[in-house]
């Protein structure tokens, strides 16, 4: 009886583990098949080099670069916001703050990640953009700057929380040795602890970037819906994710080339986040070996 | 209140998980129950929404859900029999007719009001006073894509600043109508502009950008007069701005058009749909004016009502 029970539990656990894998494989298959059909009609060279993206209109162009530049631009702004703030928070919490304070503040910070992204999107559109327009009157109503800033706020907890874990994981002996050599708190934090935890910090940044690249709601609401190859943060742009939303909502015919652009855009996005996640996995593995 | 409504509507449309406005029940009763499903043009939406709101006083237990997938998106659902009524800002296309025939769906077309397409700029724009059809064509035609990027390319005395364009998306009847009237071919335009089926997104975009230019149905201008500047269009003789008078007498040319409601023949077996459509025709004139459109002449509404009566009898 007991054996049967054990076996049953084992099988159940295996089944639940394989569901995630099967779903992932299924998604990759659907993406690849549709994208393959797309690339049989549009050459991959055109896809990667054309500077215009207008598949829904009369003069059709299938260059992913405008969407890619939009994605990269908003993610870059987000990281520029999240990195300094998140890192400072993590160093403060790990090296300076009293233990009790850390225990209350960390979950509170993580709440930032729990706010629905559609709320962030409207926050960007109706609070941040008008505020930035006071400083910068020529700023468009839709722009990558405010979307990027708000996205940066959203991913702060990814950076701060994971970096803090990494800083905490640095063995106390290093801290003590540093203090023993007469180093101040600041010196040991930045010259000893942060470099030792650097791989963990890098992993947190990469995960934050991959979160920013995949973010949809904020950019769909606040950054505009106009594919444009530019690095100017003040004008409307469109990201890969926002394009997918736009097309899925419209009345594009299933099986048409317009419909398949979703999958071509989707697989580009997938390749990016996949590479970033693999990279972070590699770094994490290296880092785990270091102090064990 | 307006702001909250705006947030809700936009959030629903963008999130794709509930682009319906649901009308809840209240207490008094005339025995009618059921759900009426409407989808289609965002331009006709304000009229249908107003009618649905008034209808609630007559039949509180009837639920009316109204989507805004655009005229094309609406016809797609209509031709699959998923909706009872379809809002449309242009007549049904041959392709869509065929889809209806293929699925054994008969329908009746009802004209409900007139609309003018408004051409709009930001209130901080002090250089534009009017457009000619040729200038609009030069801005919006496919050949302009990636080429006509600055205001001074249209008239040399206008500023050397980038022009930011906003317009309805390709699923929208407004887009089809505008491209037909201005470019000459329905569905033919440049692709590098901010395109959205949700007119509130366009209002927000134009209102927040000094160098913007956009177009959409007149009703959304009426709701946002304080945030946008309406630009007159030269009709060949003089510059005309869309108003109640110029749209209904046809001088606001070529950007005025009729709006439609399509009724599915199987739906008229349900009494609540019949009541709703009759109520719609009776009240469309007044409610269309309320939300910023132009009513048809009274005798046209009478004709529509007769047509509908015959249609109901034939499909019982």
Boltz contact constraints between the chains, C-beta under 6 A:
constraints:
  - contact:
      token1: [A, 54]
      token2: [B, 191]
      max_distance: 6.0
  - contact:
      token1: [A, 56]
      token2: [B, 170]
      max_distance: 6.0
  - contact:
      token1: [A, 57]
      token2: [B, 191]
      max_distance: 6.0
  - contact:
      token1: [A, 58]
      token2: [B, 142]
      max_distance: 6.0
  - contact:
      token1: [A, 58]
      token2: [B, 188]
      max_distance: 6.0
  - contact:
      token1: [A, 59]
      token2: [B, 142]
      max_distance: 6.0
  - contact:
      token1: [A, 59]
      token2: [B, 145]
      max_distance: 6.0
  - contact:
      token1: [A, 118]
      token2: [B, 11]
      max_distance: 6.0
  - contact:
      token1: [A, 122]
      token2: [B, 7]
      max_distance: 6.0
  - contact:
      token1: [A, 140]
      token2: [B, 209]
      max_distance: 6.0
  - contact:
      token1: [A, 141]
      token2: [B, 204]
      max_distance: 6.0
  - contact:
      token1: [A, 141]
      token2: [B, 205]
      max_distance: 6.0
  - contact:
      token1: [A, 141]
      token2: [B, 208]
      max_distance: 6.0
  - contact:
      token1: [A, 141]
      token2: [B, 209]
      max_distance: 6.0
  - contact:
      token1: [A, 142]
      token2: [B, 205]
      max_distance: 6.0
  - contact:
      token1: [A, 220]
      token2: [B, 14]
      max_distance: 6.0
  - contact:
      token1: [A, 224]
      token2: [B, 194]
      max_distance: 6.0
  - contact:
      token1: [A, 225]
      token2: [B, 194]
      max_distance: 6.0
  - contact:
      token1: [A, 225]
      token2: [B, 196]
      max_distance: 6.0
  - contact:
      token1: [A, 226]
      token2: [B, 194]
      max_distance: 6.0
  - contact:
      token1: [A, 236]
      token2: [B, 194]
      max_distance: 6.0
  - contact:
      token1: [A, 249]
      token2: [B, 16]
      max_distance: 6.0
  - contact:
      token1: [A, 250]
      token2: [B, 169]
      max_distance: 6.0
  - contact:
      token1: [A, 250]
      token2: [B, 171]
      max_distance: 6.0
  - contact:
      token1: [A, 251]
      token2: [B, 72]
      max_distance: 6.0
  - contact:
      token1: [A, 251]
      token2: [B, 73]
      max_distance: 6.0
  - contact:
      token1: [A, 251]
      token2: [B, 76]
      max_distance: 6.0
  - contact:
      token1: [A, 251]
      token2: [B, 171]
      max_distance: 6.0
